[in-house]
């Protein structure tokens, strides 16, 4: 069964390198990462060796200049081996997209992009904050700039893989007098900040992401503050990338359950030649569901690439609603696919160990609906649809 997301520009080298990481490292340590709830250090050491952390960066800055489809293909491939590893890799690439797209006008950020490519740095994110209910577009904390230095203190409710990151991109108010929605983003480099844990991470799934809460205290060069306001960064790169790259992550995790279901049905067919295994019909159904999820991902990528070439489209309410809908639909489909696969695999899939287990996949996919909560997204989308037309065109 072909579960790959393909693109003509994806270098065989990059996909082969990711296959090595996924099959030889991530899959090997995935069970232990999940059982102990630890950061998948071995996988990210391998990703750095294979130079896959900076591959999205343009060639002129030391990267490989891969496309969004390429990145999604890599994320999905890793997701078939370890959901936590794929989610971390995906979140890193979401922050990388902001650095790539919003370094214009800042020599510091362009130089830092080169540093990321050269040293294969892992980027983390601090956008959530206590007291704002998960609203990324508002901040309580503020950056204070004095001369050529900045300082900030943020009560971040969630900084995934914060201890392992080489830098944390943090949002905050532009200054202490600014409105909560007047935000900027700051590159907080390792060595510039301290982390004090405030919330532990012991969850059903995505355990290896180590998404703990921290008090982040950082100071550094004032040039590390992005020139563009965070409202532009969020609208033009971060939120759209989150919906698309998260979908690629969930697609990879869901695809693994379908691959196992197919292998299980084939094994049953070999045991009883001349008979159709009871799971064969369900296999056809779940294959169709997986194709539907892949179509959502491909459509989201295509729509975003259109918007990159058309600033007017990027800023339309209908475009935002489309991307919101893709996230919600994909998060629900992933769980449905895992459930369909479980019905094929039965007890063998329900077990926590063994060649057919999809227990970890199922638990990891449960996070999809609450990574920016679907109810919050649907609420925002309903407001957008009251102010825009639904696109019913085919082209």
HELIX and SHEET records of a PDB file:
HELIX    1   1 UNK A   12  UNK A   20  1                                   9    
HELIX    2   2 UNK A   21  UNK A   26  3                                   6    
HELIX    3   3 UNK A   27  UNK A   36  1                                  10    
HELIX    4   4 UNK A   41  UNK A   49  1                                   9    
HELIX    5   5 UNK A   59  UNK A   61  5                                   3    
HELIX    6   6 UNK A   68  UNK A   79  1                                  12    
HELIX    7   7 UNK A   83  UNK A  101  1                                  19    
HELIX    8   8 UNK A  107  UNK A  119  1                                  13    
HELIX    9   9 UNK A  207  UNK A  209  5                                   3    
HELIX   10  10 UNK A  222  UNK A  224  5                                   3    
HELIX   11  11 UNK A  230  UNK A  233  1                                   4    
HELIX   12  12 UNK A  234  UNK A  238  3                                   5    
HELIX   13  13 UNK A  239  UNK A  271  1                                  33    
HELIX   14  14 UNK A  280  UNK A  308  1                                  29    
HELIX   15  15 UNK A  311  UNK A  314  1                                   4    
HELIX   16  16 UNK A  317  UNK A  345  1                                  29    
HELIX   17  17 UNK A  347  UNK A  350  1                                   4    
HELIX   18  18 UNK A  359  UNK A  365  1                                   7    
HELIX   19  19 UNK A  368  UNK A  370  5                                   3    
HELIX   20  20 UNK A  374  UNK A  385  1                                  12    
SHEET    1   A 3 UNK A 123  UNK A 126  0                                        
SHEET    2   A 3 UNK A 167  UNK A 173  1                                        
SHEET    3   A 3 UNK A 183  UNK A 189 -1                                        
SHEET    1   B 4 UNK A 144  UNK A 146  0                                        
SHEET    2   B 4 UNK A 149  UNK A 160 -1                                        
SHEET    3   B 4 UNK A 211  UNK A 221 -1                                        
SHEET    4   B 4 UNK A 193  UNK A 199 -1                                        
END                                                                             
